[in-house]
Amino acid sequence: MALASLHQEVISAVMGRFLGWKFVEATREFGQLHGTCKWYVHLSFANYGNNFNVAMDVAVEHLI
């Protein structure tokens, strides 16, 4: 089973929750500026045969 297409389906579903955020396909990362901070939400995928796990991490960059 080709997992890349399923990864894309997950990303597309998450995009619907992050309207107004910039998505960078190469890094699978959403970003948005909030005042003097930039928020990032990153998706990563771990493949296991025909299954995969999705991990999401959040980071805040202070632009002061």
Residue, then its C-alpha position, 0 to 999 in steps of 0.5 A: m500500500a502506498l502510504a504517501s497518498l494517505h499522508q497527503e489525506v491526513i495533511s489535507a484534513v489538518m489544513g482544514r483546521f489551520l485556515g489562514w496558516k501558511f503551509v510549507e510542503a517540504t517541511r510539513e509545517f504550518g506557520q502563523l505570526h501572532g504579534t511578536c511570536k511566530w507559531y509553528v505546527h509540524l507533522s511527522f510520519a513514522n511508517y510501519g509496513n502498511n501502517f503509520n503513526v502521525a506526530m504533531d509538535v508545536a513551537v513558538e519563536h519569539l521575534i523580539 
